[in-house]
Amino acid sequence: MKKIAVSIVAGFAFIVGIALVTNSWDKRLESANTIDVTGLTKVDFTSDLIVWRGTFSKKAYALKDAYAGLKKDETIIKSYLIDKGINEKNLIISSVQINQEYDYRFDQNGNNYRVFVGYNLTQEVKIESENVALVETISREVTELIDKGVEFYSYQPEYYYSKLSDLKIEMIASATADARTRAEQIAKNAKAEVGDLVSADLGVFQITGQNSNEEFTWGGVYNTQEKNKTARVTMRLKFGIE
């Protein structure tokens, strides 16, 4: 009885082994009859949308005094920007952020304690506009507000492209065509023909500054500091070979 059981187990193992070998061989044949290629395309473009931010603040011991001073500065800033040509609908001023400030001191025994010295109120100004040149100029000249008694801090403008979705679709099509051209050239050199598409995978979409040395990342790069940009995309395709 034990001999019969051993024979059955051995026979089953043999059948499984044959199946595994056959499956492995089929995969090799499948792999041998396909070709993997990567297509690439890149496009230079100029941003058509700019976002610029700045902050202003006011300090006073009494909260109402700090708030009154901040509102006065807000009026001056809005008037300044509108006079420079900014459309009021493109101008956003955030709500007030309130921070209590303290000085840290030591008593005669060396113990540390803090003393309230007043309030620091801050607001952010944000401009989003398609008039890139105008906002760029304002971001450089905004220090003129100092002469008006306004403590204003300007951030670096951010540049975007409003037709990015359309551009990406066009680039995917171009990268796909490039990949097929590569596959056809490889097949031609091997005296074969490209068959049906087996699979297609979109690579990483990267946007860098033109002529920059930015490093690509697996998660993708999206440069917002440069007005002139370069977009790159890859497509990984697998074709059957006939």
Secondary structure in CASP SS format (residue, H / E / C, confidence):
PFRMAT SS
TARGET T0000
AUTHOR 0000-0000-0000
METHOD secondary structure of the structure
MODEL  1
M C 1.00
K H 1.00
K H 1.00
I H 1.00
A H 1.00
V H 1.00
S H 1.00
I H 1.00
V H 1.00
A H 1.00
G H 1.00
F H 1.00
A H 1.00
F H 1.00
I H 1.00
V H 1.00
G H 1.00
I H 1.00
A H 1.00
L H 1.00
V H 1.00
T H 1.00
N H 1.00
S H 1.00
W H 1.00
D H 1.00
K H 1.00
R H 1.00
L H 1.00
E H 1.00
S H 1.00
A H 1.00
N C 1.00
T E 1.00
I E 1.00
D E 1.00
V E 1.00
T E 1.00
G E 1.00
L E 1.00
T E 1.00
K E 1.00
V E 1.00
D E 1.00
F E 1.00
T E 1.00
S C 1.00
D C 1.00
L E 1.00
I E 1.00
V E 1.00
W E 1.00
R E 1.00
G E 1.00
T E 1.00
F E 1.00
S E 1.00
K E 1.00
K E 1.00
A E 1.00
Y C 1.00
A C 1.00
L H 1.00
K H 1.00
D H 1.00
A H 1.00
Y H 1.00
A H 1.00
G H 1.00
L H 1.00
K H 1.00
K H 1.00
D H 1.00
E H 1.00
T H 1.00
I H 1.00
I H 1.00
K H 1.00
S H 1.00
Y H 1.00
L H 1.00
I H 1.00
D H 1.00
K C 1.00
G C 1.00
I C 1.00
N C 1.00
E H 1.00
K H 1.00
N H 1.00
L E 1.00
I E 1.00
I E 1.00
S C 1.00
S C 1.00
V C 1.00
Q E 1.00
I E 1.00
N E 1.00
Q E 1.00
E E 1.00
Y E 1.00
D E 1.00
Y E 1.00
R E 1.00
F E 1.00
D C 1.00
Q C 1.00
N C 1.00
G C 1.00
N C 1.00
N E 1.00
Y E 1.00
R E 1.00
V E 1.00
F E 1.00
V E 1.00
G E 1.00
Y E 1.00
N E 1.00
L E 1.00
T E 1.00
Q E 1.00
E E 1.00
V E 1.00
K E 1.00
I E 1.00
E E 1.00
S E 1.00
E C 1.00
N C 1.00
V H 1.00
A H 1.00
L H 1.00
V H 1.00
E H 1.00
T H 1.00
I H 1.00
S H 1.00
R H 1.00
E H 1.00
V H 1.00
T H 1.00
E H 1.00
L H 1.00
I H 1.00
D H 1.00
K H 1.00
G C 1.00
V C 1.00
E C 1.00
F E 1.00
Y E 1.00
S E 1.00
Y C 1.00
Q C 1.00
P C 1.00
E E 1.00
Y E 1.00
Y E 1.00
Y C 1.00
S C 1.00
K C 1.00
L H 1.00
S H 1.00
D H 1.00
L H 1.00
K H 1.00
I H 1.00
E H 1.00
M H 1.00
I H 1.00
A H 1.00
S H 1.00
A H 1.00
T H 1.00
A H 1.00
D H 1.00
A H 1.00
R H 1.00
T H 1.00
R H 1.00
A H 1.00
E H 1.00
Q H 1.00
I H 1.00
A H 1.00
K H 1.00
N H 1.00
A C 1.00
K C 1.00
A C 1.00
E C 1.00
V E 1.00
G E 1.00
D E 1.00
L E 1.00
V E 1.00
S E 1.00
A E 1.00
D E 1.00
L E 1.00
G C 1.00
V C 1.00
F C 1.00
Q E 1.00
I E 1.00
T E 1.00
G E 1.00
Q C 1.00
N C 1.00
S C 1.00
N C 1.00
E C 1.00
E C 1.00
F C 1.00
T C 1.00
W C 1.00
G C 1.00
G C 1.00
V C 1.00
Y E 1.00
N C 1.00
T C 1.00
Q C 1.00
E C 1.00
K C 1.00
N E 1.00
K E 1.00
T E 1.00
A E 1.00
R E 1.00
V E 1.00
T E 1.00
M E 1.00
R E 1.00
L E 1.00
K E 1.00
F E 1.00
G E 1.00
I E 1.00
E C 1.00
END
